[in-house]
């Protein structure tokens, strides 16, 4: 199945402030989420509406995303320190 990867501007701005090595690792990991969203997930959560939110831990960071099957989108919603 082919998905379109959508990344929130807040995630992009957060990543852009990180050191270049970390930035590149996160970009590569987000691209891999786009190719195989279920294979990259380390944990699951639910948002306020009950949607399944996938969580991928990449180094020191947790990337939260939602697989929207109806629209064929992967929506990267948030990134934060993995220990939060």
WONORFEN-V379357 format. One record per residue. N is the residue number from 0. RES is the residue in one small letter. NEAR is the number of other ideal C-beta (glycine too) atoms within 10 Angstrom. Layout:
# WONORFEN-V379357
N_RES_NEAR + N_RES_NEAR
This chain:
# WONORFEN-V379357
0_x_7 + 1_x_6 + 2_x_18 + 3_x_11 + 4_x_15 + 5_x_15 + 6_x_19 + 7_x_15 + 8_x_7 + 9_x_12 + 10_x_19 + 11_x_13 + 12_x_9 + 13_x_16 + 14_x_20 + 15_x_8 + 16_x_8 + 17_x_15 + 18_x_8 + 19_x_7 + 20_x_9 + 21_x_15 + 22_x_14 + 23_x_12 + 24_x_17 + 25_x_20 + 26_x_14 + 27_x_11 + 28_x_17 + 29_x_22 + 30_x_10 + 31_x_14 + 32_x_24 + 33_x_19 + 34_x_12 + 35_x_12 + 36_x_19 + 37_x_8 + 38_x_9 + 39_x_20 + 40_x_18 + 41_x_12 + 42_x_11 + 43_x_9 + 44_x_11 + 45_x_9 + 46_x_11 + 47_x_5 + 48_x_5 + 49_x_6 + 50_x_13 + 51_x_11 + 52_x_17 + 53_x_21 + 54_x_16 + 55_x_23 + 56_x_15 + 57_x_20 + 58_x_11 + 59_x_12 + 60_x_20 + 61_x_19 + 62_x_25 + 63_x_19 + 64_x_27 + 65_x_17 + 66_x_19 + 67_x_14 + 68_x_9 + 69_x_5 + 70_x_11 + 71_x_11 + 72_x_16 + 73_x_22 + 74_x_18 + 75_x_22 + 76_x_17 + 77_x_14 + 78_x_23 + 79_x_13 + 80_x_8 + 81_x_15 + 82_x_8 + 83_x_6
